[in-house]
């Protein structure tokens, strides 16, 4: 076997071990080490090449940007467990309920707000399903619409800043987290508008699918209702604006005040204050939040170490060049590359979650995108939009798994009038996956959806730059022309100056 043929074998092995179902972090490490020993045996690189592995692992563990992940995770876990979702859904549901599709609108809006606050798909889907699914079924909402809107609104959290996925994207692509957050605002808002537009169209052509709630279903009206809505939204909005503003992650902000790690720490402290304001801060709740943060952070670190073992050997056998030759020669230039890459990511999302895709695949695609002249912030946000679908389609659509589990629990507790079938969950997700892919196409063909909020680079036209060099004035002359300091070359040179006689006795011997 030749070295140039081994990179495709490693990539095929990567696909196989991901399909086996064994934990990806350990599978990647095993595949990378086995391939490394084989390459050493074949003489493709020396054993000292593998000595770079400890340095790579140390570089991962000392990366301060990734330290923001546990802080933002802890912030989201605290806010998720303090009952903020329940308050928002109850107040928004009563506010929009009388309108056809009102419960759908409330789920979409609250999903967007909670996405910016909690950052966890599992907690968001479970919280919204526990509150909204019984109400939707009780008042005659279509089952497939109900399950679809709950799952899709939960996945918005992967795109809305301060998303953990965007932190990983920024680290892997070598871009600032603040710029990645700025670029994600346009698609995030557009995603909410697309979901709301679908609900509006459905309310016009299938009004029986999304009926309005009767007046008897509203327990709050007037200022009492508006006050409850504002009490849930305003403190959360202040926290998010403070966190994102400190790291330059809000549109039209020029500079950051803080690093992502510092902003995450501030967000965690702010979440504790919000929980205390709602009188729901307890040691038990805090312990649960810290346990969830520990599990997710450990998973991320092990996946990152496994992917670094694999990528080190893969690059050692010129796998990067093989990927570059494979993708850079596609027809259609940038558009052709983006279409193929997004189809590939969409396929991988059937089997991998967003962390695994970001750590394993993104380091292989980022350099090629840069060579094709693609803005890496736009590229990262585009892939983040695509990876939302990893939670929505089988066989490993985790948002559907969460919904399946909570629906069974609600039925057993008597909160649902009938059992939710699995086919309703999976078929209900199909239109929303289509809406997410529609957003992918919009971002590809209209890059301004991402770049509109980014800081514009100052372009200098070198043809219009005038350099004025002042003349140097010295004693006894009228100035020196710096463009032609020796004057006209056709004129005779000035006579040499007379030698200055030495002072008397300067060279005399005693």
Secondary structure, DSSP 8 states (H G I E B T S, - for coil): --HHHHHHHHHHHHHHHHHH-S-HHHHHHHHHHHHHHHHHHHTSS-GGGGGHHHHHHHHHHT-TTTHHHHHHHHHHHHHHHTTHHHHHHHHHHHHHTTSTTHHHHHHHHHHHHHHHHT--HHHHHHHHIIIIIHHHHHTT--HHHHHHHHHHHHHGGGTSSS-HHHHHHHHHHT--HHHHHHHHHHHHHHHHHHHHHHHHHHHHH-TTTS----GGG----HHHHHHHHHHHHHHHHHHHHHHHHHTT-STT----SS-HHHHHHHHHHHHHHHHHHTT---HHHHHHHHHHHHHHHHHHHHHHHHHHHHHHHHHHTTHHHHHHHHHHT-TTHHHHHHHHHHHHHHHHTTT--HHHHHHHTHHHHHHHHHHTT--HHHHHHHHHHHHGGGGTSSSS-HHHHHHHHHHHHHHHTT-SSS---HHHHHHHHHHHHHHHHHHHHHHHH-THHHHTTS-------GGG-------B--TTSS-B-STTTT--TTS------------TTSS---
